Amino acid sequence: MPERRALSRPEPRPERPRPVLPLGVAAFLAAVAGAGLTLAFPSLAWWPMAFPAVALALVTLIGRRVWAAVMVGFVFGVVFFLINVSFTARYLGPVPWLALSVLEAVLTAAFAVPIALAYRWWPARGAWGRVVGLPALVAGLWTMREQVLGSWPYGGFPWGRIGVTQVSGPFAQVASWVGMSGLTFLVVFVCAAAIEYVRLRRLRDLRTLAPTVLVLAVLAAVPQFPTTAAGTLRVGAVQGNGPTGYFDRAAPGDVLNAQLQATAPLIGKKMDVLLWPEGGVDSDPTRDQTTAAVLDRLSQAVDAPLIVSAITQRGTDYFNSSLLWEAGHENPVQTYDKRHPVPFGEYVPDRWLYRFFAPDLIDLIQREYTPGTAPPVFDVDGVGVGLAICFDVIYDDVVWDGARGGAQVYMFQTNNADFRGTDENLQQLAFARMRAIETGRGVVNISTVGTSQIIAPDGSEIDGLKAGTAGAMLDDVPLRTGLTPAVVAGPALTILFGWGSALALALFGLVRLVRLRRRRADAAG
């Protein structure tokens, strides 16, 4: 008799996670998560809110297919950014606010898809993989999304990072080891691991809770990386509260005069350097001899070099510049030009395109500022001073290059006048405080209109000036040497936490595709 072949059952398909929530409920809760996350940022700065908000945002993505993930991600992103960057509507109206919010929400939605795919593709079996591997992958993909938003398009806008929410909490010091992106990764890991502990339905098995507890313990217990004390620098910093806004009515010299008046109480007091904010000089001292003479006299009066800021012109190019100015020298002694001019604020990319949609707004921006290429460090009588102008402070490369270039202290110059009455200045100040912790350096953050602050290397306040007031600070600011792991390994950690996760997800997708083709081939045979 012919041999009978045994019939084999087809191999079962791998279990695919179903959405935890119906789509309508998920969209609503994504909006709640977006709104809740804004509470972790200034002005409220309720740092613990980052954890439930991130966890809720992740739950809405579990089991989602591509287009459902896009929708849920967009809802989360648009609610978050509409609130978080509402300061952009203060003087310019709703168009730039809506445009920026929707653009960031679209990118947030697009990069919600990899997170949703991570939940769909991760094997259902294996508890430890679920509470360690999957959270690490999800946290990395969230971090990658922040990095994309912070670098594209037009140089990106790295605002609203999870890491910066922790600046007032007990976990901030970890940024000195892993940077702001690393801190984002760890916060999201905690949230994702806690979710998997609940989803496993083994609540009595506390071993599956161990990754969440362990990372929280690391966040709480690891001290700030120690940099080496190198003395102090006596810094005068002046907030003139002059008419520096785009729509302020000001005659030529009004801003300079406001700064001079606020500086007057410091004349005759000993200092090593006098710092003025971005736009504190409203004419180009490299071309205007009258302004140059005023700065020379001021440097002589305080018997110290000045670090001032003005719009400068070289050839046909305009720059937003920080200038080291000292009487008796060929000035400026050194120049740093803002490395990241603000798109649609300091230049208009693709002007022909955007002018078609909003000609009145686009035509307000007449000058096109050129990005600077100089190192963000001045040598002030042998002391390395790291620099950042306004939104430069939110870009990792500027701050890290300053530390690597020998900065022992940072001086951040900013003009927040176009956002008076909003929390923009406080959000930016949170970045300045986090940079102090991340680099282990003191920071002098001086604004035209506030809030200004002198910050210790641990992120605490040494001195400050409230918004909307004219005033001056004179303090001994700590100097530090030595580089933190965040500065040394920052670029590598950025790749590891972000793009490494993208590569891991691609490998999961490839393995899944190969297995699917094998099953189809076996079924056909």
C-alpha angles and dihedrals in degrees: 000000000000114000112259116229116228113241112235124205116240114258109262117250115252114264113261117207114246119222111276090218136033111259095250092050091046091053091051093048091046087059090049090050092050092050092043093052091058088063088067090062127071139306089044094021095187092170096188089064089075090073102055091037094054092043092051091048090053094048090056089059100048111117095000123146119227102273094039088052089050091053095047092044091050093051091051093047099045094049091046096048096040087061100033097051098031087120088079089072094056096101106355097056131229101314100077091037093053094040094053094042094049093045092051090045092052090053090045089052094049092052092046085073096070089050091051091047090052089058092047097045101042111103113257092219123077118059096210092052088052095052098037113019099039095046090049091052093047092046090050092051092050089050090049089054090055090050093051092049088048095054109029141096110020093351094316133249112258093193123132097035116169091226094063092056089071096060093104095040136080095264099060095097091067087072088075088065104038106013128233093300090051091051089051088052094052095047092050091045091057091051095046093046092050090051092053091048088059095041092054088062092218097119093153091055098082091182088080089056091054097091091054093047093043095053091045089051091051091049091051100039106040110096125218113278107261118243120191121263112237104177128270140288119218105226130188112201123185131201106193098183088213129158096282100140122112092246098035115123105238136159119219109284097020093114093046090049092049089053092047092051092050090047094054096090089059095056110115095018120116116254139151097218138002117220127201126185132254109292092012089135112054097197132051108263090192088066105021110074093192092057091044090054091051090054091047091054092047092052089051092048094054092035090226141093119268130226105203136161132226142149106265132192128213114178106317094332125099123207136189095229141191111208131200104213128184130171114246094028134095100266139260091033090193135000132205118187121205107267098204111041110194113256111236088012106059099011137005117232114209090005093179090061101045094041088064090063102037111012096165094054095042092049090057087072104071102159124066109210118212119225114249125238103191120112111266094239134096125197105225106186091318097320118113110229117193116213141206128168116215110298091014084088093070093057116086096210095062095050096041092048089053093055093045089048092060104272112166093177135012129232114193118193119198143164114211096169094115089060101047112154094024134094094249093105091052093048090051091046089055088059090050091052092048090050089056090054095041094053100029090235136127114250131206107199109189124183132186091232105010173245092147124171144172107221130200121227089260092057097256123132120260097175138343149186122216123236118270097025134103116231150124137237127206116186144145105253118202118248120213137186132194128065125259120228088250090062096040097046099024099115093043092048090049090056093043098048095041118021093029087064091051089054091048091051091049090053090050089051092049093050090047091051093050092050092048092053091049091052091050091048091049091048092050092049 
